[in-house]
Amino acid sequence: MPESSQLGSIRPGHGAIRADIQALRALAILSVVVFHFWPQYASGGFVGVDIFFVISGYLITGQLWRQVQADGKVKFSQFWARRARRLLPVSLLVIVLTALASLAVMPNTRSMLIFDEASASATYWQNWLMIFKSTDYLQQNISSLSPFQHFWSLSVEEQYYIFWPILVGVVLWVSLALRTSLKARSWIAASLLGLIVIASLWASVQLTQTDQAVAYFSTFTRAWEFAGGALIAVVLDQRLVKAAEPKDRNFIWFYAGVALMLTSIFGFTNDTPFPSFWAAVPTLGAMLAIYGGQSTHRMMPRWWLSLAPVQTLGDISYSLYLWHWPLLVLVPIWYGSKFNTDFWPVVLLVAFALAFLSKHLIEDPVRFGWLSRRNNYIQLVVSLVAVVAVVFTSSSLGVRSTEVLKHSYAAKEFRPLLANVPLDIPAVDKQKCGVTTKQDAFITCDFGDLKGTISVAMIGDSHIREYFTPLEAIGKANRWKITVISKSACPALTPALSASAKENQTCVNWQNSLASYLAEHKKFDLIISAASTWVTAGIRSAPARFKALVESQLVRGSKWVHVLDNTKPQENFLACIEAHQKQVTKFCSVTRKQGLKPADHLPDAIRALPGVTIADFTDIYCSKVCSPVIRNIIVYRDHSHLTNTFAATLRPAFEAVLPKEFLK
């Protein structure tokens, strides 16, 4: 989030603040908040972040470039000290209080997973942690959200604050070496900004096609939005091209910019491929609004822009952004099952109150108080100490959550340890044999008896890899050479002409490579497949394409075993196990009908084909109900995958259904 006062302006009360930019902030934060609380009323409200990025690029660059042109140097320590005083006080307070609140209201099985995000938020690399966790901001359920997730945009912005002054310093160094004029120096900066816009926008378009979640959070795909705002500051404000004086600019530019921003706020949805080139709509809108916002034409809505509520909302936008999200995530958990969306106005009112108090009692006193009069290096050291303290606190709370789980009844009676459930993965995943959703690659890995007489392929998405442990054990006992061919969230199907809603372009590429590999490779004696119904349920053509793939190998003489997808647990099953432990079956189970949703339609497509066996283990997962704990073993490690500990127990079940010619 950007500055809540114009960067480079004087302390409140000692200098003018552009009312139009404060109004833009008000529009941006309002769109984000409404999108988070009532997405049906602002389906594209997530673009508020893009508006903030443009504002920050404009103000930061304007401040830096005026300094460079006036003094001939970049005052790095001064710049970073100001940013630290501005950004850290409230953000670190929110992180600490959110961490404590999470420990108090969240079950330990959930809270232990989010304290790394607290540390990443304090050190401003949260966006990269979310990429590592493959978080999809636009497609999440509130019950699985992290109260620190919103720090991703702050992290992108802080990374910009760190690296952009360095680039400005490089431009200055080059300019001084070439002994250029002040205007030529601005042209060098503008050229660099233009290159950033082109390269970053191109990366945004390309990466959105292959992995939208990564494109959404990446610093590199967002850099062009900052650069767009920076171009206004360098090219237009510095008069590199002919432009009207600010007060004489045509008011139509402002209205055009607002129209573009409103179009994206109310016209975009979660299904919009974003950021890609679509981000240009709110970005260009913000640029136009900033350019035309200083017009004094009588058609400018000065009366509206200067309204006290609008200016106040813009002034507290940073603090409001920090506070609203943790409340949105934690209050429903604290209140329990009786919570409903009728409470959202009260929650939002509390967020406004906290934002107002934070602005006037913490942010401004630190920003303009005693610390601002200390040496810049002292300010930076104090800031560093504060960040380290918050990281240490967050890490300690995470350790405490984990330790509580390690000493619970479940820790003594159930396997694996509750604290270790998310990490209970098969060896094939630890060896990174499977291709992740982000990777555009095709790899194969050989296991079992590498000199074995029976060739076996395990083909599918991550759900085939969860059976690796029992199948490898069977393979070693029966001289199987096992080849694993797998890509997460990508079922083994004949290639599609283009990506569907559940298949990004990397999946289409992988399926093409799979078809070529199977056609060129010596036939496998046995192929074992599995696929997640969370993915295949969204692909209408999946059954027909799966049947075509199976038939292509049956005609070559392969036998095929397809494993019916495992049942799914209730949404918060780990928290339920933690809460009920001895009575886990009574309180934490689901019915067969619930556990088998979404349904697996692939088996019916191939069931009648000769040489096909369907492995249905539903009776193992479910008796009268489907419990997340069976024979004191925790069945699932997340919302759809089995723990490796439980999967290992399926060896006898596999041996009972596999074709006998492949067993001794």
Secondary structure as UniProt FT lines:
FT   TURN            7..8
FT   TURN            12..13
FT   HELIX           19..37
FT   HELIX           39..41
FT   TURN            43..44
FT   HELIX           45..47
FT   HELIX           48..71
FT   HELIX           76..105
FT   HELIX           108..111
FT   TURN            112..114
FT   HELIX           115..122
FT   TURN            123..124
FT   HELIX           126..132
FT   TURN            133..134
FT   TURN            137..138
FT   HELIX           142..144
FT   TURN            147..150
FT   HELIX           151..178
FT   HELIX           182..210
FT   HELIX           212..217
FT   HELIX           219..231
FT   HELIX           232..236
FT   TURN            237..239
FT   HELIX           246..248
FT   HELIX           252..267
FT   TURN            270..271
FT   HELIX           276..279
FT   HELIX           280..292
FT   TURN            293..294
FT   TURN            298..299
FT   HELIX           302..305
FT   HELIX           308..315
FT   HELIX           317..335
FT   TURN            337..338
FT   HELIX           341..343
FT   HELIX           344..358
FT   HELIX           359..363
FT   HELIX           364..368
FT   HELIX           370..373
FT   HELIX           376..406
FT   HELIX           409..413
FT   HELIX           418..423
FT   HELIX           427..430
FT   TURN            431..432
FT   TURN            437..438
FT   STRAND          445..448
FT   TURN            450..451
FT   STRAND          454..460
FT   HELIX           462..465
FT   TURN            466..467
FT   HELIX           468..477
FT   TURN            478..479
FT   STRAND          480..487
FT   TURN            488..489
FT   TURN            501..502
FT   HELIX           505..520
FT   STRAND          526..530
FT   HELIX           533..536
FT   TURN            537..538
FT   TURN            540..541
FT   HELIX           542..554
FT   TURN            555..557
FT   STRAND          559..563
FT   TURN            571..572
FT   HELIX           573..580
FT   HELIX           581..583
FT   HELIX           584..588
FT   HELIX           592..595
FT   HELIX           602..606
FT   TURN            607..608
FT   TURN            610..611
FT   STRAND          612..615
FT   HELIX           618..621
FT   STRAND          629..630
FT   TURN            631..632
FT   STRAND          633..634
FT   HELIX           644..647
FT   HELIX           648..650
FT   HELIX           651..657
FT   HELIX           660..662
//
